[in-house]
Amino acid sequence: MFGTNTIGSAFSLTKILGGISKGLTIANQVIPLYQQAKPMIQNARKVMSVLKEFNKPSNSVTNKTTVEVTPKEKTEPTKVQSSNSPVFFQ
């Protein structure tokens, strides 16, 4: 049970190389996925920060401003005398 055969069988070169091979296979699959998802994650962070800015209450007072509208003065139409000559300015 406790001997050199147990230690030698636990750390064989084929098992170590097999584990390294599996790790590299997983890394080769995960790294491209991470590189593709990285810009989306960074943009999502930026979008969240922009949305937080929109949700902040503004420091300015939001009172409704009233605008007084004054009626225009009534102008009476000018009477144009009929003549045969053209009128350029009135």
Backbone hydrogen bonds, N-H to C=O, Kabsch-Sander energy under -0.5 kcal/mol:
donor,donor_aa,acceptor,acceptor_aa,energy
3,G,1,M,-0.8
7,I,3,G,-1.2
8,G,4,T,-2.1
9,S,5,N,-1.9
10,A,6,T,-1.5
11,F,7,I,-1.5
12,S,9,S,-0.6
16,I,12,S,-2.0
17,L,13,L,-2.5
18,G,14,T,-2.0
19,G,15,K,-2.3
20,I,16,I,-2.4
21,S,17,L,-2.3
22,K,18,G,-2.2
23,G,19,G,-2.2
24,L,20,I,-2.5
25,T,21,S,-2.1
26,I,22,K,-2.2
27,A,23,G,-2.3
28,N,24,L,-2.5
29,Q,25,T,-1.1
29,Q,26,I,-0.5
30,V,26,I,-2.3
31,I,27,A,-2.5
33,L,29,Q,-0.8
34,Y,30,V,-2.5
35,Q,31,I,-2.4
36,Q,32,P,-1.9
37,A,33,L,-2.1
38,K,34,Y,-2.0
41,I,37,A,-2.2
42,Q,38,K,-2.3
43,N,39,P,-2.4
44,A,40,M,-2.1
45,R,41,I,-1.8
46,K,42,Q,-1.9
47,V,43,N,-2.7
48,M,44,A,-2.3
49,S,45,R,-2.0
50,V,46,K,-2.1
51,L,47,V,-2.6
52,K,48,M,-2.0
53,E,49,S,-1.6
54,F,50,V,-1.7
55,N,51,L,-1.6
56,K,52,K,-0.9
63,N,61,V,-0.8
68,E,66,T,-0.5
69,V,67,V,-0.5
70,T,68,E,-0.6
76,E,74,K,-0.5
80,V,78,T,-0.5
81,Q,79,K,-0.6
88,F,86,P,-0.6
